[in-house]
């Protein structure tokens, strides 16, 4: 049976132990101990986040997050994938 919460087993384990993930090579790892260093836990606990909240978690500026978002949306639009998302 597939998990519907979107968490990995390792994310659940960190939450249960109340200890941050130490797997820095994981592509989902972030330096944000309040949410167990895991982007999946961040989304699970907070739901949709503002660009400022994302910037805080990744230790970059709001402006840089906005640049990344703009580039990603442009790429999705060029691939005709933008209709998959609601704004």
N, C-alpha and C positions, 0 to 999 in steps of 0.2 A: 504494500500500500504506500502510495506517495504522500509525503508530508505536504500539507496545504499551507503551513505557516511561512514557507520560504527559507527556513533555516537549515543549515547543515547540521549533521550530528555533532561536529566539533563546536559549533556555535552554541548548541544546547548544553553541551558539556561545560563550556566556559561559564555560561549563565548559571548553571546548577552549582558549580563550584565557587561562583562569584570571584573568578580570577580572570584577568585579561589573557588573551591569546598570545602565545610567544612565537607563533609560526610566521615570522616576518617575511618569509619568501612567498606566503600565500597572496594571491592577487587581490584578495578581499581585506587584507590586513591594513589597518590605519592606526596611526599613533594617537589614539583617543581612548585612554583607559576607562573613562566613565561608561563607555559602551563596549567594554571588553575587547577593544582594539579590532572590532569587526564591523564592516559596512553592513552586513546582513542584520546584525543586532541593532545597528543604528536605525535602519529602515523599519525593522520589526517593532522597535520601541517608540518611534516617532512618526511613522507614516511619511507622507510627503513633507519635504523640507524646503525651506527657502534657500536661495543661492548663498545667502550669508551663513546659514547654518552649515551648508556643505563646505564652504570656505573654512569655517572654524574647525571642522573635523579634519580637514586635509592640510591645515596649516598654510593656506595660500590666501591671496586677496580675493575679495568679492569680484573685482574687475577681471581677474584671471579666470574665475569660475564662469563668469559671463562670456568671456572669449571662447572658452571650451564649449559651452552650451551653444553659442551661435554657430561655431564650426560644425558641431555634431548635427544640429538641426539642418544646416545647409547640406551636409552629406546625406542625411536621411531623405531630404527633399529631392536631391539629385538622383537617388536610387528609387524614387517613387514609394518610399516607405512611410512618409510623413502622415499619410491618411490613417495609419494604424494607431495614432496617438490622439487623444483628446486634449484640447487646450482650454 
